[in-house]
Amino acid sequence: EWYSDLDGELSNGSSSEFSMNTLSPGTHDITFRAMNDNLIWSYAEHMSLIVHERPSAEIISSFPDPVYPDEELHFLGSASDDGNVVQYFWRSSISGNLYSGSNRGFTIKLTRPGDHTIYLKVQDEHHVWSSEATVNILVVGIPHARISSISPHLAMQDDTVQFWAYEDSQFTRYSWHSNLDGELYNGSDSEVS
């Protein structure tokens, strides 16, 4: 018969060993005794068992979202444990490991566009890891605008000049500027004159 002063009876059967994973956190006084064929109980044996809580992690904030490549992204996590949290480990589903250390917050620049799942787990002083907390962050790719052609290359004042940009399905607006005249066009057409 196995007994805990915190959880009560743990096992009462014909086997001298058993296992379980539902013990309450705290310091248990574990008692074991056995019965012989004459139905006489042995003296009780006692042993202490310390059960620690698994730490838990939470992502408190992540901003901005969405974010552009090379823009600073700030993360702040939180942890709870019955002891001390000694390490925060952050990773991205796209960029891999982001941060590992004792600070609950950090700043980073993510350069790879996509929908990143950010994971946080924490470790306590007993080397026990929490489950992972998650948040999704969208890193928006910066479009690559390219001039296809400007014609003519040499123009007289009052001549009509045509401007062409390479079209891309992700573009919704085109903006042409001159260092002398300022904004020439701002609209949805890739060709203007």
C-alpha positions in Angstrom: 0.0 0.0 0.0 1.4 3.4 -1.1 0.1 6.6 0.6 0.9 10.3 0.3 0.2 12.8 3.1 -0.9 15.3 0.3 -2.8 13.1 -2.1 -4.0 10.2 0.0 -3.9 6.6 -1.1 -1.8 6.2 -4.2 -1.9 2.4 -4.8 -3.4 -0.6 -3.1 -2.7 -3.7 -5.0 -0.6 -6.9 -5.3 2.4 -5.2 -7.0 5.4 -3.8 -5.2 5.8 -1.1 -7.8 3.7 1.3 -9.8 4.0 4.7 -11.5 1.8 7.8 -11.8 2.0 11.3 -13.2 -0.8 13.1 -11.2 1.0 13.9 -7.9 0.3 17.4 -6.5 3.1 19.9 -6.3 4.7 20.1 -2.9 6.7 18.0 -0.4 5.1 14.6 0.0 5.7 12.2 2.9 5.3 8.9 1.1 4.4 5.9 3.1 4.8 2.3 2.0 3.7 -0.9 3.8 3.0 -4.5 2.7 0.8 -7.3 3.9 1.9 -11.0 4.1 -0.2 -14.1 3.5 -1.4 -14.1 7.1 -2.9 -10.6 6.5 -0.4 -8.9 8.8 0.9 -5.4 7.8 4.5 -4.5 7.9 5.8 -1.5 9.6 5.4 1.6 7.4 8.5 2.9 5.6 8.6 6.7 4.9 10.4 8.7 2.3 10.1 12.4 1.2 9.3 13.2 -2.4 9.4 16.8 -3.7 7.1 17.5 -6.7 7.7 20.8 -8.5 5.2 22.5 -10.7 6.0 22.7 -14.4 6.7 26.3 -15.3 4.3 28.0 -17.6 5.0 30.6 -20.3 2.9 33.3 -21.8 3.6 35.9 -24.6 2.4 39.2 -23.2 3.0 41.4 -26.2 4.5 41.4 -29.7 4.5 44.6 -31.8 4.2 45.9 -34.4 2.2 43.4 -36.4 2.4 43.3 -39.4 6.1 44.2 -39.5 8.4 44.9 -42.5 11.8 43.3 -42.9 14.5 45.1 -41.0 11.9 46.9 -38.8 12.4 46.3 -35.1 10.0 43.9 -33.5 9.5 43.8 -29.7 8.5 40.7 -27.7 7.6 40.5 -24.0 7.0 37.2 -22.2 5.9 36.2 -18.8 6.5 33.0 -16.8 5.2 31.5 -13.6 6.7 28.7 -11.5 6.9 27.5 -7.9 10.6 28.3 -8.0 12.7 30.5 -10.3 12.6 30.8 -14.1 16.2 30.9 -15.3 15.8 30.9 -19.1 13.5 32.2 -21.8 13.8 30.6 -25.2 12.2 32.2 -28.3 12.1 30.7 -31.8 10.4 31.3 -35.1 8.8 28.8 -37.4 10.6 30.5 -40.4 13.8 32.1 -38.9 14.7 29.5 -36.3 16.1 30.5 -32.9 15.6 34.1 -32.0 16.7 34.6 -28.3 17.8 32.5 -25.4 18.6 34.1 -22.0 17.3 35.4 -18.7 15.4 38.5 -20.0 11.7 38.2 -20.5 11.7 40.7 -23.4 13.9 41.3 -26.4 14.0 43.2 -29.7 14.9 41.7 -33.1 14.7 42.4 -36.8 13.1 39.6 -38.8 14.3 39.6 -42.4 12.4 36.7 -43.9 8.9 37.5 -45.1 6.0 35.2 -44.2 3.6 34.3 -41.5 5.9 33.5 -38.6 4.7 31.4 -35.6 6.7 32.6 -32.7 7.2 30.2 -29.8 8.2 30.9 -26.2 9.1 28.3 -23.6 10.8 28.8 -20.2 13.0 26.7 -18.0 13.1 26.7 -14.2 16.1 26.1 -11.9 15.4 22.3 -11.9 15.9 22.2 -15.7 12.2 21.6 -16.4 10.8 23.3 -19.5 7.3 24.7 -19.9 5.0 24.0 -22.8 5.3 26.5 -25.6 3.2 29.6 -25.9 2.7 30.9 -29.4 1.8 34.1 -31.4 1.6 34.7 -35.1 3.5 37.6 -36.7 3.3 38.6 -40.3 6.5 39.9 -41.9 5.4 41.7 -45.0 7.8 41.5 -48.0 8.8 44.8 -49.5 7.9 44.9 -53.2 10.7 45.4 -55.7 9.7 48.2 -58.1 11.7 48.4 -61.3 11.5 50.9 -64.2 11.0 49.2 -67.5 11.5 52.2 -69.7 11.3 56.0 -70.0 10.9 57.3 -73.5 12.4 59.4 -74.8 15.5 59.5 -72.7 16.2 63.1 -74.0 13.2 65.3 -74.2 12.4 68.9 -74.9 10.3 71.0 -72.6 6.6 70.3 -73.3 7.4 67.0 -75.0 5.3 64.0 -73.9 7.4 61.5 -72.0 6.2 58.0 -71.3 7.0 56.0 -68.2 6.7 52.2 -67.9 7.2 50.1 -64.8 7.4 46.3 -64.7 4.0 45.1 -63.7 3.6 42.8 -60.7 0.4 41.3 -59.4 1.2 42.3 -55.9 1.4 46.0 -56.8 -1.7 48.1 -56.3 -0.3 51.6 -56.7 2.5 53.1 -58.7 4.2 56.4 -57.8 6.6 58.3 -60.1 8.7 61.2 -58.8 11.2 63.6 -60.3 14.0 65.3 -58.4 13.1 68.5 -60.2 9.3 68.4 -60.5 8.3 66.3 -57.5 5.4 63.8 -57.8 4.6 63.1 -61.5 2.0 60.4 -60.9 0.4 58.4 -58.1 -2.1 55.8 -59.2 -2.9 52.3 -60.2 -1.5 52.3 -63.8 2.0 51.0 -64.5 2.2 53.1 -67.7 1.8 56.9 -67.7 2.6 59.7 -70.1 
